[in-house]
């Protein structure tokens, strides 16, 4: 448990600490405002409720949105082919760094889903993928594009499927 907490703290960047600190300061400010307005009970209760929602949702949603903006990248699926003699899929693609910083590493995940003609069922089937695989690319400079090839194995599904790519990068 201690190692996991240390890993999380080591992965944080300066902007994360600024976000968490500003959310906490805003929470304290709203609580002081609610105490000052304690005579107006409805307003005070609303401010307290809003402050606690901000304290819970602010860091989480702020972290997700900030990292989408700071570490923006585009991953593109070029080709995917199921191998005949091996239980595997070969996935080829490109990843482009479209942010303002150089990335030290990018983790690319390929996820295979069952595919049906029903659009709504496909959405539900995405929640439980058939198989996942990931690779890590090192040193992706800004505005640079790298090609990659990866395997999804073991892949024994014989019906129609779909492959999607996701990526997350860090400084």
C-alpha positions as CSV (number, residue, x, y, z in Angstrom):
1,X,0.0,0.0,0.0
2,X,2.8,2.4,0.9
3,X,4.5,1.7,-2.5
4,X,1.3,2.5,-4.4
5,X,0.8,5.8,-2.6
6,X,4.5,6.7,-3.3
7,X,4.0,5.8,-7.0
8,X,0.9,8.0,-7.2
9,X,2.7,11.0,-5.5
10,X,5.7,10.6,-7.7
11,X,3.5,10.7,-10.8
12,X,2.0,14.1,-9.9
13,X,3.3,17.2,-11.5
14,X,3.4,20.8,-10.3
15,X,0.1,21.7,-12.0
16,X,-1.6,18.9,-10.1
17,X,-0.5,20.3,-6.7
18,X,-1.6,23.8,-7.8
19,X,-5.1,22.3,-8.8
20,X,-5.4,20.4,-5.5
21,X,-4.3,23.4,-3.4
22,X,-6.6,25.9,-5.2
23,X,-9.6,23.5,-4.7
24,X,-8.8,23.2,-1.0
25,X,-8.4,27.0,-0.6
26,X,-11.8,27.5,-2.4
27,X,-13.4,25.0,-0.1
28,X,-12.1,26.8,3.0
29,X,-13.3,30.1,1.6
30,X,-16.8,28.7,0.9
31,X,-17.0,27.2,4.4
32,X,-16.0,30.6,6.0
33,X,-18.7,32.3,3.8
34,X,-21.3,29.7,4.9
35,X,-20.4,30.4,8.6
36,X,-20.7,34.2,8.0
37,X,-24.1,33.6,6.3
38,X,-25.4,31.2,9.0
39,X,-28.4,33.4,9.7
40,X,-29.7,32.7,6.1
41,X,-30.0,28.9,6.5
42,X,-31.0,28.0,3.0
43,X,-28.1,29.9,1.5
44,X,-25.7,28.6,4.0
45,X,-26.8,25.0,3.4
46,X,-26.4,25.4,-0.3
47,X,-22.9,26.9,0.0
48,X,-21.9,24.0,2.3
49,X,-23.3,21.4,-0.1
50,X,-21.6,23.1,-3.0
51,X,-18.3,23.3,-1.1
52,X,-18.3,19.5,-0.3
53,X,-19.2,18.7,-3.9
54,X,-16.4,20.9,-5.1
55,X,-14.0,19.2,-2.6
56,X,-14.9,15.8,-3.9
57,X,-15.4,16.3,-7.6
58,X,-13.0,19.3,-8.2
59,X,-9.7,17.4,-8.0
60,X,-10.9,14.4,-9.8
61,X,-12.6,16.0,-12.8
62,X,-9.9,18.8,-12.8
63,X,-7.1,16.2,-12.9
64,X,-8.7,14.4,-15.8
65,X,-9.4,17.5,-17.9
66,X,-6.1,19.1,-17.2
67,X,-4.2,16.0,-18.2
68,X,-6.3,15.7,-21.4
69,X,-5.2,19.3,-22.2
70,X,-1.5,19.2,-21.1
71,X,-0.7,15.8,-22.6
72,X,-2.8,15.9,-25.8
73,X,-2.0,13.2,-28.3
74,X,-3.6,11.5,-31.2
75,X,-3.5,7.8,-31.7
76,X,-4.6,6.4,-35.1
77,X,-5.3,2.8,-36.1
78,X,-3.7,2.1,-39.4
79,X,-4.2,-1.6,-39.8
80,X,-5.4,-4.6,-37.8
81,X,-5.2,-8.2,-38.9
82,X,-6.0,-11.5,-37.3
83,X,-3.2,-14.0,-37.8
84,X,-4.2,-17.4,-39.3
85,X,-1.7,-19.7,-37.6
86,X,-1.4,-18.0,-34.3
87,X,-4.1,-16.8,-31.8
88,X,-3.2,-13.2,-32.1
89,X,-4.1,-9.9,-33.8
90,X,-1.4,-7.6,-35.2
91,X,-2.3,-3.9,-34.7
92,X,-0.4,-1.1,-36.5
93,X,-0.9,2.5,-35.8
94,X,0.6,6.0,-35.4
95,X,0.8,8.2,-32.3
96,X,1.3,12.0,-32.7
97,X,2.3,14.4,-29.9
98,X,0.0,17.4,-30.4
99,X,0.9,19.1,-27.0
100,X,3.4,21.8,-26.2
101,X,5.8,19.5,-24.2
102,X,7.9,16.5,-25.0
103,X,6.7,13.2,-23.6
104,X,9.1,10.8,-21.8
105,X,6.7,7.9,-22.3
106,X,3.3,7.0,-23.8
107,X,1.3,3.9,-22.9
108,X,-0.8,2.7,-25.8
109,X,-3.6,0.2,-25.2
110,X,-5.3,-1.9,-27.8
111,X,-8.7,-3.2,-26.8
112,X,-10.7,-5.8,-28.8
113,X,-14.5,-5.8,-28.5
114,X,-17.3,-8.0,-29.8
115,X,-19.2,-6.4,-32.6
116,X,-22.9,-6.7,-33.5
117,X,-25.2,-4.9,-36.0
118,X,-27.0,-3.4,-33.0
119,X,-25.5,0.0,-32.1
120,X,-26.7,0.0,-28.5
121,X,-25.5,-3.5,-27.8
122,X,-22.1,-2.5,-29.2
123,X,-22.0,0.2,-26.6
124,X,-22.7,-2.3,-23.8
125,X,-20.2,-4.8,-25.2
126,X,-17.5,-2.2,-25.0
127,X,-17.7,-2.3,-21.2
128,X,-16.4,-5.9,-21.2
129,X,-13.7,-6.3,-23.9
130,X,-12.6,-9.6,-25.2
131,X,-8.9,-8.9,-24.9
132,X,-6.5,-6.0,-24.0
133,X,-2.9,-5.4,-24.7
134,X,-0.5,-2.5,-24.2
135,X,2.9,-1.2,-25.1
136,X,5.0,1.8,-23.9
137,X,6.8,4.1,-26.3
138,X,9.7,6.2,-25.0
139,X,10.7,9.8,-26.0
140,X,8.0,11.4,-28.2
141,X,8.9,15.0,-29.0
142,X,6.3,17.7,-29.7
143,X,4.7,17.5,-33.1
144,X,6.5,14.1,-33.7
145,X,4.7,11.1,-35.1
146,X,5.8,7.5,-34.3
147,X,4.6,4.3,-35.9
148,X,4.1,1.3,-33.7
149,X,3.1,-2.4,-34.0
150,X,1.7,-4.5,-31.3
151,X,0.0,-7.8,-30.7
152,X,-3.2,-8.7,-28.9
153,X,-2.7,-12.2,-27.7
154,X,-4.1,-14.8,-27.0
155,X,-7.1,-14.0,-29.2
156,X,-9.3,-17.0,-29.8
157,X,-12.6,-15.2,-30.6
158,X,-13.7,-16.3,-34.1
159,X,-16.7,-14.0,-34.8
160,X,-16.8,-10.3,-35.8
161,X,-14.8,-8.0,-33.6
162,X,-13.6,-4.4,-33.4
163,X,-10.3,-3.0,-32.2
164,X,-9.8,0.5,-30.6
165,X,-6.7,2.3,-29.4
166,X,-6.3,4.5,-26.4
167,X,-3.2,6.3,-25.2
168,X,-1.9,8.2,-22.1
169,X,1.3,10.1,-22.1
170,X,3.4,11.8,-19.4
171,X,6.3,14.2,-19.2
